[in-house]
Every structure is written in C-alpha cells, then in structure tokens.
C-alpha cells in the first residue's frame, strides 16, 4: 500500500455500529482521483491474525468505490508487521513487530 493511513468507505462504519459517520472529527485526504476526499475519524479495533490494533479510522462517504472499498495504511497498520512477499508462491507473510515502549 502506498497510503500513509488506512481508510474505508463510510458504508463499513454503519456495518460495525457507527450510526452517524459525520459526527467524527473531519480530515481531508488526497485521493486516487486527484481530489480531496473528506473522512470522519472514529476509534476502531481492527483484528488481524488474532492481534488487535487500535486505529483512528477515517470513514469516507465520498470515497469512489469503483477504485477501492478501503485501504490499509503504512503508518497505522503495516508498521505493526514485517512483510515478506513470496512472488513465486504469489503469497505474503506478516510477522508481528515487537515495539518497545
């Protein structure tokens, strides 16, 4: 992913129980279309490989679904893993990074 942050279309917010997407703090994102897209941030817990990750997730009502339904970002998701691409097998491996505090 070339995206700095994760974000998803607003329809997924309602699917996880966020009733009014636009009540979250507004941020604008420069989208794949070349336009700015408003997003509304909500704290969500994403569970991947049985590991919870707390994210301030922007949900974007105007996100063009013909391109993506959502995208995972480098800073808030991928920074938690070392990722290994195995081209010949057409697969990838996610290894959790241990972050010291």
For each residue, the residues with C-beta under 8 A, 3 or more apart:
1: 71 72 73 74 78
2: 74
3: 6 7 71 72 73 74
4: 73 74 75
5: 29 58 73 75 76
6: 3 46 55 57 58 70 71 72 73 76 77
7: 3 29 39 57 58 59 60 63 70 71 73
8: 12 13 57 58 59 60 63 69 70 71
9: 12 59 60 61 63 65 69 70
10: 13 14 21 40 59 60 61 63
11: 14 15
12: 8 9 15 16 59 69 70
13: 8 10 16 18 21 40 42 59
14: 10 11 17 18 19 21
15: 11 12
16: 12 13 44
17: 14
18: 13 14 21 24 42 59
19: 14
20: 23
21: 10 13 14 18 24 40 42 59 61
22: 26 40 61
23: 20 40
24: 18 21 40 41 42 58 59
25: 40 41
26: 22 38 39 40 41
27: 38 39 40 41 58
28: 36 37 38 39
29: 5 7 36 37 38 39 58 60
30: 34 35 36 37
31: 34 35 36 37 63 64
32: 64 67 68
33: 37 64 67
34: 30 31
35: 30 31
36: 28 29 30 31
37: 28 29 30 31 33 60 62 63
38: 26 27 28 29 60 61 62
39: 7 26 27 28 29 58 59 60 63
40: 10 13 21 22 23 24 25 26 27 58 59 60 61
41: 24 25 26 27 56 57 58 59
42: 13 18 21 24 56 57 59
43: 54 55 56 57
44: 16 54 55 57
45: 52 53 54 55
46: 6 52 53 55 57 77
47: 50 51 52 53
48: 51 53 77 94
49: 94 96
50: 47
51: 47 48 80 96
52: 45 46 47
53: 45 46 47 48 76 77 80
54: 43 44 45
55: 6 43 44 45 46 76 77
56: 41 42 43 76
57: 6 7 8 41 42 43 44 46
58: 5 6 7 8 24 27 29 39 40 41
59: 7 8 9 10 12 13 18 21 24 39 40 41 42
60: 7 8 9 10 29 37 38 39 40 63
61: 9 10 21 22 38 40
62: 37 38
63: 7 8 9 10 31 37 39 60 68 70
64: 31 32 33 67 68
65: 9 68 69
66:
67: 32 33 64
68: 32 63 64 65 71
69: 8 9 12 65
70: 6 7 8 9 12 63
71: 1 3 6 7 8 68
72: 1 3 6 77 78
73: 1 3 4 5 6 7 76 77 78
74: 1 2 3 4 77 78 79
75: 4 5 78 79
76: 5 6 53 55 56 73 79
77: 6 46 48 53 55 72 73 74 80
78: 1 72 73 74 75 81 83
79: 74 75 76 97
80: 51 53 77 96 97 99
81: 78 94 95 96 97
82: 94 95 97
83: 78 92 93 94 95
84: 92 93 95
85: 92
86: 89 90 91 92 93
87: 90
88:
89: 86
90: 86 87
91: 86
92: 83 84 85 86
93: 83 84 86
94: 48 49 81 82 83
95: 81 82 83 84
96: 49 51 80 81
97: 79 80 81 82
98:
99: 80
100:
101:
